[in-house]
C-alpha cells in the first residue's frame, strides 16, 4: 500500500475503514478555542475529526482522524470469550509523545487508528532514559535499582523473569519476535520459538549497520533506496509473516508477537516521501532552547550536537556557548526529520494493523504500543537523551484489550509507568497471578483498573525515573561548563559496579507527581548499589507543573524552565516530595530481596522446568 493511500485524503472521500474525514466544519484540535483540551488533567474521549489549519491551502488536506469512540477496524466479529487472546506487542526507540493523538502536529493516522480502539495514556513515564536500562526495566517489570542495569551493561535482567518468558512458561504462548526488543538481541533469542532477529539490531550495536553508519548526519531523507530496503519496513514485513505463520499453525495455542522498531532513533533516515510530507506544513521550533534557570550542571545531557550531526559544523558558536539560543533553522530541520521518521514508523504500524484485520484477529488480540524513552531536540539546549526532564522521561503508551470495549477511543490522564506494562499484560491475558511466582516481585501495578475507567481510574500517584552520573571533579553544583555535555563523564558501561572509577557517582532520582517534578542527585555507592542520602548531594531540582500551559502545542518542557528548589515559599513542597521519593526508592531497592531471591528464584526455576516436562 503506497503512502498516498495512507496519508492523503482528497475531497469528501473516506478511507475504507470509514474513520477518516476532511469535513472542514469540524473543529481542529490545535485551535485556540480548543486549547483547554491540551490539559493532561482532564481525561476525555477524543474530539471529532479535524481539518489541519496549518497546511497551505493549495495542498491536500492531511486530517488528524482520531474521532469518537468505536472499533477502528472494519471487522465486526463478536469476541469469543472462551478463546484465549493473542498479544501484539509493539515497541520503538527514542519516541517522546510526538504523535497527533497527543495533540502534536505530526502525521500519524496509524496511531490514530490504534488509539480509536484502545486507551491513550497521556502521562506515562520510563524508568531510565537510555535504551538498555529502560528496556530491562520495562520487560522485567522491575526498577533499575533492582535489575542493576542503569546504563549499557552487556547483560539483561533475565534472571528475574520477564514478559516473554512468563507468557511462554505460564501461558503456553507461541512466542514470536522480530526487531529491537531487548537492547542486546543475543540475550533473548531463547525465549522465542522463531530464531529470526534481523541483523539490523546486532549490526546497530557493533556499528556495521548501513543505517547506523549515517549517524554523523542525523537527518537523512533518501530518494534512492526502495522503501523495502529500510530496516523498519523489513521488521514490519517479518512481523506480518510471523502473524500468518501463527495463524496457519492451528495448534490451539495463542501467539505472542513482539515487534521492535528502530525509528525515530537517530539517524532519521527515511524514504524521501515522508520528508516531503512536511514540505508545506508548519514545523514548530523547540520553544525553550536555553538551560533552565538555576539548574545544576549534573542535570545536563552528554550529547554534543555537532559531533552527532544534529547541528552543522558551522555552529561552533553554540558549542562554545550553549547559553545562547540555537539557530531556529537548525532546530527546525531536526524537528522535521524527527517528525518524518515518526510518520515512516506510523506507516509500519498501519501495515501491522492491516494484516491483523485481514487475518480476522482484531477481536482476539491484545495490542500494546510503548517506547523506551523520549528525546531532546534542542530542548533546554540539550540533544538526544540521558536527562531527567519531561522531554526524556515521558513516553507514549497505547493499550487495546478487546474485552474492555468501554475503553475504546478514550484518553487516561492517570500517572503510569513503563514498569506497569508487565503486570497489566498478565492480567489482560488471564495468566496466573505473579505473586509468589516471581522473585523479586514485580514492581509495577496493573493498569486494568484504568482501562476499565479511563476517566477516573488510577493506580498510583507518582512516576519515578532515574539515571547515574560519574563525575571526576564533583560535578554537581559547580557552575555549568561552557560545553554542557562535558559537565560530567559517562559511567563505564561495561562494568556495572563502576569499580574502575575513582570518582564520585551520583544517582539522579526524579519523581513526577500530578503537579510537580522533583529531582535529587544523590551520592551512590557503586559497591553496595545503594544511595547515600546523608552525603553531600550533587544538586536538587523542583519544577512546577500546575500550569496547564505545560502541555501547550508543540512543547514538552514549558514548566521545566526554572529550577525552584531554593524558592523559600516552596520548601514545604520540596521536603514533602523528597520524603515521598526517598520512601519509594528505599522500598524498591533490591537489597531487601537479595538473600530471599537467591534461594527462592532457584526453587521457582526448578518448578517451572518440572511443569514443562
Secondary structure, DSSP 4 states (H G I P E B T S, - for coil): --HHHHH---TT---TTS-----TTSPPTTSGGGGGGG-TTS--BPPSPB--TTS-TTS----B---SSS-SSS--PPP-TTSPPEEEEEEESS--S-SGGGT-S---HHHHHHHTTSEEEEEEE-SSSSHHHHHHHHHHTS-HHHHT--S--S---GGG--HHHHHHHTT--EEEEEESSSSSGGGTGGGSSS----HHHHHHHHT--TTGGGTTSSEEEESSS-GGGSHHHHHHHHHHHHHHHHHHH-SS--EEEEEE--TTSSSEEEEHHHHHTTTTS--PPPS--SPPBT--GGGS----TTTTTSS-TTTHHHHH-TTSPPPHHHHHHHHHHHHHHHHHHHHHHHHHHHHHHHTT-GGGEEEEEEES---EESGGG-EES---SHHHHEE-EEEE-TT-GGGTTEEEEEEEEGGGHHHHHHHHHTPPP-TTTSSSPP-S---HHHHHTTTT--S-S-EEEEEEEEESS--SSSPPPSSGGGSSB---TT-TT-TT--SEEEEEEEEE-SSEEEEEEEEEETTTTEE-TTSPPSEEEEEE--SGGGG-TT-S-TT-SB--TT-GGGHHHHHHHHHHHHHHHHHH-THHHHHHHHHHHHHHHHHHHHHH-
